[in-house]
Amino acid sequence: MIEVQNLSFSYGERPVLRDVSFALDRGTLLSVLGPNGVGKSTLFRCILGLLKGYTGSITVDGRSVRDLGARELAKRVAYIPQSNYPAFNYSVFDMVLMGTTSQTGALTPPGKKEERAAHEALERLGIEALAQRSYTQLSGGERQLVLIARALAQRSPVLLMDEPTANLDYGNQLRVLTKVRALAGEGYAIIQSTHNPEQSYLFSHRILAMRDGQVLAHGAPREVLTAGLVRSLYGVDVEVESLRGDQMRVCIPKDILE
Ligand SMILES: Nc1ncnc2c1ncn2[C@@H]1O[C@H](COP(=O)(O)OP(=O)(O)OP(=O)(O)O)[C@@H](O)[C@H]1O
């Protein structure tokens, strides 16, 4: 569905991404792990066609993102910002309806079909009851679900999520990640950036670990999440404990162990 090959990008003289390659199929949730400033957002901006001065290639459904116009790309890839994303005082329904503009064009008002798509998106995330509420008055967890609903209304098969659980309480983190995982189960190809190795192990199908702008490891969580990886990424010594037949792994900082 999405393929990134030998992607390198510099801001001016400053190299940020170096030779990044990975591919992602439908029905897969990929977590991108890496320390602050490693280039996760830069990778997303390249995939979204916002940065064009890269070398290598990025294709979605076999089409190079370089060759796709903004609308064509929006039909294939939806971006979900963090829940503190600023917004005017729109109702939840209108926010979600905005996701349909890639289908109608910005100047054509949404019709019945688009309204149906917005309702469906709210239903799929179980937040129909919020439809008439004002977006700015929602909690962070509710906002994140609204932003995901807006992306679903866009009807793009690839979802790019910028730290979907940032600023959320523990319960909302689990609720949002459970929904995200379920969306992958419905066939979306999802890439999320995250700073939480344990959650990426528990919820995702693949992990892409980045260091110094390069891919340090890429594969199934069981192959990727080790104490060595956590040390290489974050410079901290942890023990990685396996729980429940290795369905979960917990990172325990060595400094606080007896
Ligand atoms: N517009 C820009 N011009 C110059 N340098 C930039 C620009 N945007 C980001 N950078 C630099 O590129 C590097 C990668 O930034 P990026 O935002 O992609 O990292 P990130 O992995 O998303 O970080 P975080 O986890 O903190 O969100 C950083 O060193 C950053 O300072």
The ligand as an SDF file (V2000), in Angstrom:
LIG
                    3D

 31 33  0  0  0  0  0  0  0  0999 V2000
   11.7620   23.3900    9.1750 N   0  0  0  0  0  0  0  0  0  0  0  0
   12.9220   22.9500    9.6850 C   0  0  0  0  0  0  0  0  0  0  0  0
   14.0890   23.5330    9.3660 N   0  0  0  0  0  0  0  0  0  0  0  0
   15.2770   23.0810    9.8530 C   0  0  0  0  0  0  0  0  0  0  0  0
   15.3930   22.0250   10.6760 N   0  0  0  0  0  0  0  0  0  0  0  0
   14.2520   21.4000   11.0370 C   0  0  0  0  0  0  0  0  0  0  0  0
   12.9630   21.8300   10.5680 C   0  0  0  0  0  0  0  0  0  0  0  0
   12.0190   21.0050   11.0930 N   0  0  0  0  0  0  0  0  0  0  0  0
   12.6970   20.1130   11.8600 C   0  0  0  0  0  0  0  0  0  0  0  0
   14.0260   20.3500   11.8250 N   0  0  0  0  0  0  0  0  0  0  0  0
   15.0790   19.5540   12.5110 C   0  0  0  0  0  0  0  0  0  0  0  0
   15.0650   18.2540   11.9320 O   0  0  0  0  0  0  0  0  0  0  0  0
   15.2530   17.2570   12.9280 C   0  0  0  0  0  0  0  0  0  0  0  0
   14.0890   16.2730   12.8950 C   0  0  0  0  0  0  0  0  0  0  0  0
   12.9170   16.9280   13.3290 O   0  0  0  0  0  0  0  0  0  0  0  0
   11.5160   16.1650   13.4270 P   0  0  0  0  0  0  0  0  0  0  0  0
   10.5180   17.1910   13.8360 O   0  0  0  0  0  0  0  0  0  0  0  0
   11.2770   15.4320   12.1610 O   0  0  0  0  0  0  0  0  0  0  0  0
   11.8080   15.1430   14.6020 O   0  0  0  0  0  0  0  0  0  0  0  0
   10.8040   14.1910   15.4000 P   0  0  0  0  0  0  0  0  0  0  0  0
   11.4200   12.8340   15.4020 O   0  0  0  0  0  0  0  0  0  0  0  0
    9.4320   14.3140   14.8550 O   0  0  0  0  0  0  0  0  0  0  0  0
   10.8840   14.8220   16.8680 O   0  0  0  0  0  0  0  0  0  0  0  0
    9.8680   14.7300   18.1130 P   0  0  0  0  0  0  0  0  0  0  0  0
    9.8710   13.3250   18.5960 O   0  0  0  0  0  0  0  0  0  0  0  0
   10.4940   15.6620   19.1130 O   0  0  0  0  0  0  0  0  0  0  0  0
    8.5230   15.2130   17.6350 O   0  0  0  0  0  0  0  0  0  0  0  0
   15.3820   18.0050   14.2530 C   0  0  0  0  0  0  0  0  0  0  0  0
   16.7480   18.1270   14.5570 O   0  0  0  0  0  0  0  0  0  0  0  0
   14.7790   19.3650   13.9700 C   0  0  0  0  0  0  0  0  0  0  0  0
   15.4160   20.3590   14.7440 O   0  0  0  0  0  0  0  0  0  0  0  0
  1  2  1  0
  2  3  1  0
  2  7  2  0
  3  4  2  0
  4  5  1  0
  5  6  2  0
  6  7  1  0
  6 10  1  0
  7  8  1  0
  8  9  2  0
  9 10  1  0
 10 11  1  0
 11 12  1  0
 11 30  1  0
 12 13  1  0
 13 14  1  0
 13 28  1  0
 14 15  1  0
 15 16  1  0
 16 17  2  0
 16 18  1  0
 16 19  1  0
 19 20  1  0
 20 21  2  0
 20 22  1  0
 20 23  1  0
 23 24  1  0
 24 25  2  0
 24 26  1  0
 24 27  1  0
 28 29  1  0
 28 30  1  0
 30 31  1  0
M  END
$$$$
